[in-house]
Amino acid sequence: MSSYIEIPAERLGEDVLQGLLEEFASRDGTDYGEVELTLAEKTGNLRRQLQRGELLLLFETEREQWDLMIADQARALLRDED
């Protein structure tokens, strides 16, 4: 069974956080809308969403993978594990 841990973004080094944001922003299926954004614009948007608490960074321990999730969904997932 999978287990998730919330990773506070502010606890990561700047280079590590930037690398995670760039990797997430460049995943297949992350281009939405009529206007294409640059990688810098995408990572800036993700960073602001993390700072505002709209997104959470979760680490899935079984597969050792991380993901950004909408905060409400992430909190529900974390609550379900308790």
Backbone as numpy.savetxt, mean C-alpha at the origin, in Angstrom:
# Nx Ny Nz CAx CAy CAz Cx Cy Cz
-3.30 -20.79 7.03 -4.14 -19.60 7.03 -3.26 -18.36 7.03
-3.63 -17.40 6.23 -2.85 -16.17 6.11 -3.00 -15.31 7.35
-1.96 -14.59 7.66 -1.97 -13.64 8.75 -1.40 -12.33 8.24
-2.03 -11.24 8.62 -1.62 -9.92 8.14 -1.12 -9.06 9.29
-0.13 -8.25 8.98 0.42 -7.30 9.94 0.41 -5.93 9.29
-0.07 -4.93 10.01 0.00 -3.56 9.50 1.41 -3.03 9.73
1.99 -2.46 8.69 3.32 -1.87 8.77 3.16 -0.35 8.66
3.43 0.38 9.74 3.35 1.85 9.65 4.37 2.38 8.64
3.91 3.13 7.67 4.79 3.63 6.61 5.91 4.49 7.17
5.64 5.22 8.24 6.65 6.11 8.81 7.80 5.34 9.47
7.65 4.05 9.67 8.71 3.23 10.27 9.68 2.71 9.21
9.33 2.90 7.94 10.20 2.46 6.85 11.16 3.57 6.48
12.33 3.18 6.02 13.26 4.15 5.50 12.69 4.78 4.23
13.10 5.98 3.93 12.57 6.70 2.76 12.80 5.92 1.47
13.98 5.35 1.29 14.28 4.59 0.07 13.40 3.35 -0.04
13.18 2.67 1.08 12.35 1.47 1.09 10.91 1.83 0.75
10.38 2.87 1.39 9.01 3.29 1.12 8.86 3.71 -0.34
9.79 4.47 -0.85 9.72 4.90 -2.25 9.73 3.70 -3.18
10.57 2.73 -2.89 10.62 1.52 -3.72 9.30 0.75 -3.70
8.69 0.64 -2.52 7.39 -0.04 -2.41 6.32 0.71 -3.19
6.31 2.04 -3.06 5.31 2.84 -3.78 5.49 2.72 -5.29
6.73 2.74 -5.75 6.99 2.61 -7.18 6.58 1.23 -7.69
6.88 0.20 -6.91 6.51 -1.16 -7.32 4.99 -1.28 -7.40
4.29 -0.75 -6.42 2.82 -0.82 -6.41 2.25 -0.03 -7.57
2.76 1.18 -7.80 2.24 2.05 -8.85 2.49 1.50 -10.25
3.46 0.62 -10.39 3.77 0.09 -11.71 3.17 -1.30 -11.94
2.39 -1.81 -10.98 1.75 -3.11 -11.16 0.73 -3.04 -12.29
0.52 -4.16 -12.94 -0.52 -4.24 -13.98 -1.87 -3.89 -13.38
-2.65 -3.13 -14.12 -3.99 -2.79 -13.68 -4.08 -1.56 -12.80
-2.98 -0.80 -12.67 -3.04 0.39 -11.82 -3.27 1.67 -12.61
-3.43 1.57 -13.93 -3.75 2.75 -14.74 -5.25 2.85 -14.91
-5.82 3.89 -14.32 -7.26 4.11 -14.41 -7.50 5.55 -14.85
-8.60 5.75 -15.52 -8.97 7.10 -15.90 -8.52 7.47 -17.29
-8.91 8.65 -17.68 -8.63 9.13 -19.02 -7.23 9.71 -19.16
-6.67 10.19 -18.06 -5.36 10.83 -18.09 -4.34 9.89 -17.46
-3.27 9.62 -18.20 -2.21 8.79 -17.65 -1.32 9.64 -16.76
-0.99 9.12 -15.60 -0.12 9.82 -14.66 1.29 9.27 -14.77
2.25 10.11 -14.46 3.63 9.65 -14.41 3.83 8.81 -13.15
4.92 8.07 -13.10 5.23 7.28 -11.92 5.37 8.19 -10.70
5.99 9.34 -10.87 6.15 10.29 -9.76 4.80 10.79 -9.25
3.88 11.04 -10.16 2.54 11.49 -9.75 1.80 10.38 -9.01
1.92 9.16 -9.52 1.26 8.02 -8.87 1.81 7.79 -7.47
3.15 7.79 -7.34 3.73 7.55 -6.02 3.42 8.70 -5.07
3.37 9.91 -5.58 2.99 11.05 -4.74 1.56 10.92 -4.22
0.66 10.48 -5.09 -0.73 10.27 -4.67 -0.82 9.18 -3.61
-0.10 8.08 -3.82 -0.11 6.98 -2.84 0.46 7.44 -1.51
1.55 8.20 -1.55 2.18 8.70 -0.32 1.20 9.58 0.47
0.50 10.47 -0.23 -0.47 11.34 0.44 -1.62 10.52 1.05
-2.07 9.49 0.34 -3.13 8.63 0.87 -2.66 7.89 2.12
-1.42 7.45 2.14 -0.86 6.82 3.33 -0.79 7.81 4.49
-0.33 9.02 4.21 -0.20 10.04 5.25 -1.56 10.43 5.84
-2.58 10.44 5.01 -3.93 10.78 5.48 -4.64 9.60 6.13
-4.05 8.43 6.06 -4.65 7.24 6.65 -5.71 6.60 5.78
-5.75 6.96 4.50 -6.73 6.38 3.58 -6.28 5.01 3.09
-4.98 4.76 3.08 -4.39 3.48 2.70 -3.56 2.96 3.86
-3.49 1.65 3.97 -2.61 1.02 4.95 -1.69 0.05 4.22
-0.50 -0.12 4.75 0.47 -1.06 4.22 0.38 -2.32 5.07
0.04 -3.43 4.42 -0.08 -4.71 5.11 0.96 -5.69 4.59
1.44 -6.52 5.51 2.36 -7.60 5.16 1.66 -8.91 5.46
1.62 -9.79 4.46 0.98 -11.09 4.59 2.08 -12.09 4.91
2.02 -12.67 6.11 3.16 -13.43 6.63 3.36 -14.78 5.96
2.30 -15.44 5.54 2.44 -16.76 4.96 3.19 -16.72 3.63
2.80 -15.81 2.77 3.45 -15.71 1.45 4.57 -14.68 1.43
4.74 -13.97 2.55 5.75 -12.93 2.68 5.62 -11.90 1.57
4.40 -11.39 1.42 4.11 -10.36 0.42 3.45 -9.17 1.10
3.59 -8.03 0.50 2.99 -6.83 1.05 1.98 -6.29 0.05
1.11 -5.40 0.55 0.14 -4.76 -0.33 -0.35 -3.48 0.32
-0.79 -2.55 -0.49 -1.49 -1.36 -0.01 -2.98 -1.65 -0.13
-3.72 -1.32 0.92 -5.16 -1.56 0.90 -5.88 -0.32 1.41
-7.11 -0.16 0.93 -7.96 0.90 1.46 -8.10 0.64 2.96
-7.99 1.68 3.76 -7.90 1.54 5.22 -9.06 0.76 5.81
-10.29 1.04 5.40 -11.44 0.33 5.96 -11.37 -1.16 5.67
-10.98 -1.52 4.47 -10.86 -2.93 4.11 -9.73 -3.60 4.89
-8.62 -2.90 5.04 -7.48 -3.45 5.77 -7.84 -3.66 7.24
-8.51 -2.68 7.84 -8.89 -2.83 9.25 -9.87 -3.97 9.45
-10.80 -4.14 8.52 -11.76 -5.26 8.60 -11.00 -6.58 8.50
-10.04 -6.67 7.63 -9.24 -7.88 7.47 -8.45 -8.17 8.76
-7.85 -7.14 9.34 -7.09 -7.30 10.57 -8.01 -7.70 11.74
-9.22 -7.13 11.80 -10.18 -7.47 12.86 -10.63 -8.93 12.74
-10.84 -9.40 11.53 -11.30 -10.76 11.29 -10.30 -11.79 11.79
-9.05 -11.39 11.91 -8.01 -12.33 12.35 -7.97 -12.49 13.85
-8.54 -11.54 14.58 -8.51 -11.59 16.05 -9.39 -12.68 16.60
